Amino acid sequence: MKKALALILALVMALSLVACGDKSGDNGDDAASTELNIFMWGDYISEDLISNFEQANGCTVNLSYMSDNADSITKLTAGAGSEYDLIMTCDAYMESLIAGGYLEKLDHAKLPNAVANINEAYWNGDNKDYCVPYLMNYIYVVYDTERCPIEITCYNDLIDPAMKGQIGTVDGARNLFPIALIALGYDPNSTNETEIAAAYDWLVKFNENVVAYGSTEQNMVNGTISCMLTYDGNASWAMSELGDKNTLTIAPFTKDAVQLGFDLFTIPKDAKHADLAHKFLDYICEPQVMADNLVEFPYSCPNDAAIAVANDNYKNDPAFDFDYKTNVFFQEDVGDALAIYDKYYQMLKVG
């Protein structure tokens, strides 16, 4: 069994004891559940979706927010079922979460919309029994064709000295190190410390050209950067904001693979309101419910039925006009090497 989660536990167990989220005042009986406690990324789900679910089920949904994926792993491995009914995590950790017994097994009989509408390609083996995909994220390079000093055709272009002060980027070790590994010709999920160290050296050069980390689409719209490594939904927002003045394009990679990640809803072991959690998971998989959600959060969607009824703006969004679907990589559980990544990532952040 992978030891990645044990390593995380050793680092963050003390923090996991801090109270988090809103507690339900009922006795934990699913039949009488009137509260649903969810831990997920902030600003990532429609308020109307939440409100409509509350009205339809006579309940209150309490949302609490994570700052990075380590937050959700900490809670899941520390027995989060006492506080949360649904926790969002990503595909990179599912193998260890399942093996460690931290998740409740889903009852597919209660998830007809999920089973029918989620593209089978996006259920990964045993994961299907323990999670429901919410949205997907391609992480690719977008640049301004008029302002960017050079044409971007591969990851190595991002460390060109001409790009100094031009780049905004997503953050996180498991988002950044894979692009460096690919640029160097290595496996994006490498567990070899020599290769990870080489990727660190590449990222030091990348850092010299970066001026903004995190959600950088506003920097692009304001003109303070001319290139960004970003999620497809963030690129969509920037292109939409620029409107007729849009000169952004997706870098036409022909060799380097791009990352496709999944945000997944899971039910933590011993969750108090598992029945209501199943209702929520099935509700968000209703085609029109998810299609309406995509208006506000236009990320790639694993729900084929929702895409079919989505509006034309979503279907024709230039942020999804690319040929990367045949050249992608996924985050994999890297086991003990997670500690190696964290070591070099902390060095990178200090630098």
C-alpha positions in Angstrom: 0.0 0.0 0.0 1.2 3.5 -0.8 2.6 5.4 2.2 1.9 8.9 0.9 -1.0 9.6 3.2 1.0 8.3 6.2 3.7 10.9 5.4 1.1 13.7 5.2 -0.4 12.5 8.4 3.0 12.8 10.2 3.3 16.4 9.0 -0.2 17.7 9.6 -1.9 15.6 12.2 -1.7 18.3 14.8 -3.4 20.8 12.6 -6.2 18.3 11.8 -7.4 18.5 15.4 -8.5 22.1 14.9 -12.3 22.3 14.6 -13.6 23.0 11.1 -16.9 23.6 9.4 -20.4 23.9 10.8 -21.7 21.1 12.9 -25.2 19.8 12.4 -27.5 20.0 15.4 -29.3 16.7 14.6 -28.6 13.3 16.0 -26.9 12.0 12.8 -29.9 10.0 11.6 -29.9 10.1 7.8 -33.6 9.9 7.7 -33.9 13.2 9.5 -30.9 14.9 8.0 -31.5 18.6 7.5 -27.8 19.7 7.1 -25.2 18.9 4.6 -21.6 19.9 5.3 -19.3 20.2 2.3 -15.5 21.0 2.2 -14.3 22.1 -1.3 -12.6 24.8 -3.3 -14.1 28.3 -2.8 -15.9 30.1 -5.6 -16.4 26.9 -7.6 -20.1 26.1 -7.5 -23.2 28.1 -8.3 -25.1 29.7 -5.5 -28.3 29.0 -7.4 -27.4 25.3 -7.5 -26.9 25.2 -3.7 -30.1 27.2 -3.1 -32.2 25.0 -5.4 -31.0 21.9 -3.7 -31.8 23.2 -0.3 -35.3 24.1 -1.3 -35.9 20.7 -3.0 -34.7 18.8 0.0 -35.7 21.0 2.9 -32.1 21.2 4.1 -29.2 23.6 4.7 -25.9 23.3 2.9 -22.9 24.5 4.8 -19.8 25.2 2.6 -16.3 25.3 4.0 -13.3 26.0 1.8 -9.9 24.5 1.3 -6.8 26.4 0.4 -5.0 23.5 -1.2 -5.4 19.8 -1.8 -3.4 19.0 1.4 -6.3 20.5 3.4 -8.7 17.9 2.1 -6.2 15.0 2.6 -5.6 16.1 6.2 -9.3 16.1 7.0 -10.0 12.8 5.3 -7.1 11.0 7.0 -8.1 12.4 10.4 -11.7 11.1 10.4 -13.5 14.0 8.8 -16.9 12.1 8.8 -17.6 13.7 12.2 -17.5 17.2 10.6 -18.2 16.8 6.8 -20.5 14.8 4.6 -18.7 15.5 1.3 -15.1 16.4 0.7 -13.5 17.4 -2.6 -10.2 15.9 -3.5 -8.3 15.2 -6.7 -7.4 12.1 -8.7 -3.8 12.1 -7.5 -4.7 10.8 -4.0 -7.5 8.4 -4.7 -5.4 5.3 -4.7 -4.1 5.9 -1.2 -7.5 7.2 0.2 -9.2 4.0 -1.0 -6.5 1.7 0.3 -6.4 3.5 3.6 -10.2 3.0 4.1 -10.8 6.8 4.5 -13.8 6.9 2.2 -17.3 5.5 2.2 -18.2 3.2 -0.7 -20.9 4.8 -2.8 -24.3 3.3 -3.4 -24.8 3.5 -7.2 -28.5 2.7 -6.9 -28.8 6.2 -5.3 -26.8 7.8 -8.1 -28.7 7.2 -11.4 -27.8 10.5 -12.9 -24.1 10.1 -12.1 -24.0 6.6 -13.5 -25.9 7.5 -16.7 -24.3 10.9 -17.5 -20.7 10.8 -16.4 -18.5 9.7 -19.3 -17.2 6.2 -18.5 -13.7 7.3 -19.6 -13.5 9.6 -16.6 -14.3 6.9 -14.0 -10.9 5.4 -13.1 -11.2 1.8 -12.1 -12.0 1.4 -8.4 -12.5 5.2 -8.1 -16.0 4.8 -9.4 -17.0 3.1 -6.2 -15.8 6.0 -4.1 -16.1 9.3 -5.9 -18.2 11.4 -8.3 -16.3 13.6 -10.8 -17.4 17.2 -10.5 -15.4 19.2 -13.0 -12.1 18.7 -14.9 -9.2 21.1 -15.5 -6.8 21.2 -18.4 -3.7 23.2 -17.4 -2.3 24.8 -20.4 -0.4 27.9 -21.6 -2.3 30.9 -22.8 -0.5 33.9 -24.2 -1.3 37.3 -25.8 -0.3 37.2 -29.4 0.3 40.9 -29.5 2.1 41.5 -26.3 4.0 38.3 -25.5 7.7 38.7 -26.5 7.9 35.3 -28.2 5.6 32.6 -29.6 5.0 29.8 -27.0 5.1 26.3 -28.5 6.5 24.2 -25.6 7.2 24.4 -21.9 10.9 25.3 -22.4 9.8 28.6 -24.0 8.6 29.6 -20.5 12.2 29.8 -19.2 13.4 31.9 -22.1 15.0 35.1 -20.6 12.8 37.1 -22.9 9.8 36.1 -20.8 11.1 37.7 -17.6 8.3 39.5 -15.9 5.7 38.2 -18.3 4.3 35.1 -16.7 1.5 34.3 -14.3 1.0 30.7 -13.2 -1.0 28.2 -11.1 0.7 27.0 -8.0 1.3 23.7 -6.2 4.0 21.1 -6.4 1.9 18.6 -8.3 1.0 21.2 -10.9 4.4 22.8 -11.4 6.9 19.9 -11.2 5.2 17.8 -14.0 5.7 20.5 -16.6 9.3 20.8 -15.7 9.7 17.0 -15.9 8.1 17.0 -19.3 10.3 19.8 -20.5 13.3 17.7 -19.4 12.0 14.6 -21.1 11.0 12.8 -17.9 7.8 11.1 -16.7 5.5 13.8 -15.3 4.9 11.5 -12.3 8.5 10.6 -11.7 9.5 9.2 -8.3 13.2 9.5 -9.1 14.8 12.2 -6.9 17.5 13.0 -9.4 14.9 13.8 -11.9 12.8 15.7 -9.4 15.9 17.7 -8.5 16.5 18.5 -12.1 12.9 19.7 -12.4 13.5 21.9 -9.4 16.5 23.5 -11.2 14.2 24.1 -14.2 11.5 25.7 -12.0 14.1 28.1 -10.5 14.6 29.4 -14.0 10.8 29.5 -14.5 10.4 31.4 -11.3 12.7 34.1 -12.6 10.1 34.9 -15.3 7.0 34.6 -13.0 5.4 37.7 -11.5 2.1 36.3 -10.3 1.0 33.0 -8.7 -2.5 31.7 -8.2 -5.5 33.0 -10.1 -3.7 35.2 -12.6 -6.5 35.7 -15.2 -7.1 39.2 -13.9 -3.5 40.0 -14.4 -3.8 39.0 -18.0 -6.9 41.1 -18.5 -5.2 44.1 -16.9 -2.2 43.7 -19.1 0.3 43.1 -16.3 1.3 39.7 -17.8 1.3 38.4 -21.3 1.4 34.7 -20.7 -0.1 32.3 -18.1 0.0 28.7 -17.1 -3.6 28.3 -16.1 -6.8 26.2 -15.9 -9.2 26.1 -18.9 -12.0 27.8 -16.9 -9.7 30.7 -15.9 -8.7 31.1 -19.5 -12.3 31.1 -20.5 -13.0 33.9 -18.1 -10.1 36.1 -19.3 -11.1 35.6 -23.0 -14.7 36.5 -22.2 -13.7 39.6 -20.2 -11.6 40.9 -23.1 -14.5 40.4 -25.6 -13.8 42.0 -29.0 -10.3 43.0 -27.7 -9.3 39.4 -27.1 -5.9 38.6 -28.5 -5.3 35.6 -26.3 -4.6 32.2 -27.7 -3.9 28.7 -26.4 -0.2 27.8 -27.0 -0.2 25.3 -29.9 1.8 22.5 -28.3 2.6 19.7 -30.7 4.9 17.6 -28.5 4.5 18.5 -24.8 1.6 16.9 -23.0 -0.8 18.9 -20.8 -2.2 18.0 -17.5 -5.9 17.0 -17.1 -7.0 16.9 -13.5 -10.3 16.0 -11.9 -12.0 17.5 -8.9 -13.9 14.7 -7.2 -16.5 14.6 -4.5 -16.0 11.9 -1.9 -18.0 10.9 1.2 -15.6 10.5 4.2 -15.8 7.4 6.3 -18.6 7.5 8.9 -20.2 10.7 7.5 -23.3 11.6 9.5 -25.5 12.4 6.5 -24.4 10.0 3.8 -27.9 9.7 2.4 -28.3 13.4 1.9 -24.7 13.4 0.4 -25.8 10.9 -2.2 -28.8 13.1 -3.1 -26.5 16.0 -3.6 -24.1 14.0 -5.8 -26.9 12.8 -8.0 -28.5 16.3 -8.1 -25.3 17.9 -9.5 -25.3 15.2 -12.2 -28.7 16.2 -13.6 -28.0 17.5 -17.1 -29.7 20.9 -16.8 -28.4 21.5 -13.2 -24.8 21.0 -14.3 -25.3 22.9 -17.6 -26.6 25.9 -15.6 -23.6 25.6 -13.3 -21.3 25.7 -16.3 -22.6 29.2 -17.2 -20.8 30.6 -14.1 -18.0 28.0 -14.0 -17.0 27.1 -17.5 -14.5 24.4 -16.9 -14.2 21.1 -18.8 -17.0 18.8 -17.8 -17.1 15.0 -17.5 -20.9 15.0 -17.8 -21.8 14.3 -21.4 -25.5 14.9 -20.9 -24.9 18.3 -19.4 -22.6 19.3 -22.3 -25.3 18.3 -24.7 -27.8 20.8 -23.2 -25.2 23.5 -22.3 -25.6 26.9 -24.0 -23.8 27.9 -27.2 -21.4 30.1 -25.4 -20.0 27.1 -23.5 -20.0 24.8 -26.5 -18.2 27.4 -28.7 -15.9 28.7 -26.0 -12.4 29.4 -27.5 -10.9 28.2 -24.3 -11.8 24.7 -25.2 -10.8 25.0 -28.9 -7.7 22.9 -28.8 -6.4 19.4 -29.7 -4.9 18.4 -26.4 -7.3 15.7 -25.6 -5.1 13.1 -27.3 -1.9 14.3 -25.6 -2.6 14.6 -21.9 -1.2 13.2 -18.6 -2.9 12.6 -15.3 -1.6 13.1 -11.8 -0.8 9.7 -10.2 -0.2 8.7 -6.6 3.6 9.0 -6.2 3.7 7.3 -2.8 6.8 8.0 -0.7 8.1 10.4 -3.4 5.5 12.9 -2.2 7.9 13.9 0.5 10.6 14.5 -2.1 8.3 16.7 -4.1 7.4 18.6 -0.9 11.0 19.2 0.0 11.9 20.7 -3.4 8.7 22.6 -3.6 9.4 24.3 -0.2 12.9 25.2 -1.5 11.3 26.7 -4.6 8.9 28.8 -2.6 11.6 30.1 -0.3 13.7 31.0 -3.3 
